[in-house]
Amino acid sequence: MSSPSTGGRRITRPPSSQHKTAGPYSPVLSVSAGTLAAISGQGPIDAEGRIVGVTIEEQTRLTLENCQRQLNAAGADFTDVFKVTVYLKDMAEWDRFNTVYREYFRDPFPARTAIQAVLWGGILVEVEMLAAPPERGQGT
């Protein structure tokens, strides 16, 4: 299944013999892009640098909203994301994280890796992304 091709960029899901996935992710994607955007690890941090939210759902929403702001600054959005790395303080929160994650991403889902990690200061989740934004006009 392919997503639309825009501005010389295309993200497709090639045929795969992969087992049914355990969540909203694609086991493999093929990316054709002239520009890539790397979004460094984002967490549930507000504009004043405070950690916001006490539940995984609250923290996941703010974390993904922070990712969205960074993507937008790079001329991209969630449909341009092809790889996500998720760091969770507790993998027992995985299903609850995925419930919120599905609100932001649609099929074909990005390829994804999830890792249980030691996160600082009450953070329950951190997310980093790679995206292939549409190419901007020449000379920009």
MOGI-V476645 format. One line per field, one symbol per residue. ss: DSSP state (h for helix, s for strand, l for the rest). phi: phi as a letter, one per 30 degrees, with the letter a starting at -180 (. if undefined). burial: # if it has 24 or more other ideal C-beta (glycine too) atoms within 12 Angstrom, else .. A space follows every 10 residues. Layout:
ss: ???
phi: ???
burial: ???
//
This chain:
ss: lslllsllss ssllllllll llllllllls ssllllssss ssllslllll sllllhhhhh hhhhhhhhhh hhhllllhhh ssssssssll hhhhhhhhhh hhhhllllll ssssssllll llllssssss slllllllll
phi: .ccecbhicb cbcdebcdde dcadacdabc ccacbbbccd ecbdcddcic dcjccddddd eddddddddd eedcibbddc dcbbccccdb dddeddeded eddcbbdddd dabbbdbdcd hjdcabbbbb bcdeddeeic
burial: ..#.....## #.#....... ..#####.#. #.#.###.#. #####..... ###..##### ########.# #..####### #########. ..##..##.# #..##..### ##.#....#. ..######## ####......
//
